[in-house]
Amino acid sequence: MLNEKEVCRVVDLNLLKVFIAVATQGNFINAAKQLSMPSSNVSRQIKQLEEQLNCRLIERTTRQMRLTESGNILFEQSQTLIRELDDLVQQISYPQAVTGTLRLTIPSEAGSVLLADLLAKFALLHPQLHIHCDTQLMPLDVISDEIDLLLTFQRGMQEDSSYHSRLVKSWQSVVVASPKLIDEVGRPQTAADLAKRPCISSLSALQGQPWIFIDHQGKQRNVMINSPYRVNSGVLAHAAAVNGVGFAILSLEACHKQITSGELDVIQLTDVKPAPIELRAVYASRSALSPKIELFLNYLLQNI
């Protein structure tokens, strides 16, 4: 398998960019349109690249094309290489400004509300930096989806150790329920008691079930709960808790008003407390962050 240094030594990087366009577009004609060159030139440059690497990259028929095993390996490993090279060239060309493209994914709903103004102000501070921001409920894979930085809410420890993450902000969580529901089903005293009562949980975000708590020794404890009502929205979960649908884990900040007014009551369990909800910045494991990612992270940490 070729590593990045070997690819740089034996390959014309302009040909590599043509190959990435073909692989991304799925055919030579669309790649030619993207590159603003004749399709015959695209075909010829792919052939030159295959000769330089001494292997077939694309299987071509009259009707379709597909990447060979070597082609898939090259495509997966070369995208980051080319993007970082482009960023480096732009940084050298414009040393006083951060340039290139910053690709972000942020949580939909709460993330958009929390980060909208910050992103807009950051964009104004760095007009030469292109910002592509997508909103997704579920986190995407940082590497395969070519995302520079993923901002995601989570409770408990991060599952994928191949990524690095940095804590951006943490919110205290509480178990809450309406007084009416507590009167009907009783007040749980322990996590085991809570598991037997109707709860409002996430359908898929925050890993859905189980609920994550911290015990008196500071260790994470996962509790499988009874969840007839499952939603992928903090707004829906909040409303359901106020209306007595079930017990919910919410950030204290989000439901402080309802707790004060008596619409919600905080449940204090004797053996555990809810793990805080955290906003984390997740990025692929690298020896050093690119300047644009480091700049945005520092701005976020200073202003959120």
Disulfide bonds with the S-S distance in Angstrom:
none
